[in-house]
Amino acid sequence: MVIEVRPATSFEDVRAIVGPKRPDANVCWCLSYRIPSKQNQALHGTERGELVKQLVAEDPPPGVLAYDGGEPVGWAAVHPRADTSFAANRRIPHVDDLDVWCVWCIRVRPGHRGNGISHALLAGAVELARTYRAPAVEGYPVDNGGKKVDLTMAYVGTRKLFEDAGFTKAAGTDSVLNGFPRVLMRLSLL
């Protein structure tokens, strides 16, 4: 298996990973942290997909996609923190005033998990941020100590995943997900 990671510039491929089976279904579309909460709550049905279509057409794109033989098999959301709800999140601290990018969602399609795709996605997210001259990349994974994380909550990643990619713990947070504390992991790109 050769995994290729590319910027998320194909709406159809993004939809294959984060979109619902029914276009009018109210699912996240990976917008929960990307847009303000009020805007997120106001979007219904196909409005979410239409917004994602706009975001995919922007520069920089909203994330990266992993491909296995041309088939999209994974997604990682990465963008400047200033353009996300983490800019004002009271539970996730700011370590400093750098214009960091953040990774907040890593998703691998069922049937493709356990093949290192999350690692490739995180590396691809870092590379996209580096391309846009980000000074650092942050993630806010759970510190699960090796314990099992419910798949519906595993999208934030684990501390070990980020450590394996060279990130180090920069701070604790007041955020808890699936019963595990989240930590602020950072990788300097300077």
C-alpha positions, 0 to 999 in steps of 0.5 A: 500500500502506497499512501499519497497525501495531497491538499484537499482541493477536490470537493468530491473527495472531501465529501467521500470522507467527511460528507453524509450518505444523504446530502441533506443530513445534518452531520459535522462535515468537519466544520465544528471547529472551522467556523464560529459555533453560531454559524455552525448551528445555523447550517442545515442539510445541504448548506454544510456541503455548500460551505465545504465546497467553498472552503475547498476552493479557497487558498489555502485549502481546508486540509489534506486527503490521503489516497490509496491507488487514487481512492480517497481514504483519509482526511486531516483538517489543518488551517491557521488557528486564527481562522478556527474556533480555537482562536477564541476557545477558552479551554485550549490555551494559546502558548504564545502569539505566533500565527500557528496552524492547527490540526483538529480532525484526522479521519480514516475510512473504515476498512483502511484503518490500522495501516498508518494512514493517520500518520501519513495524514498528520505528516501531510498536514504539517507539510501543507502548513510548512508550504504556507510558511506556518511557524508551528503546527498544533494539535489538541489530541487526547492523552489516553495513556494507551487506552482505547478511545471510542472511534467516534471521538478518536478524530482528535488523535492521540498524544502518541500519534502526535509524539510519533510525528515529532510534536511535543507537549506545549501545555495542558488544556481544560478540555476533556473528550471521551473521558480523556484530557486533551493536551496541546501538542506543538511542532515548531517549523522555524 
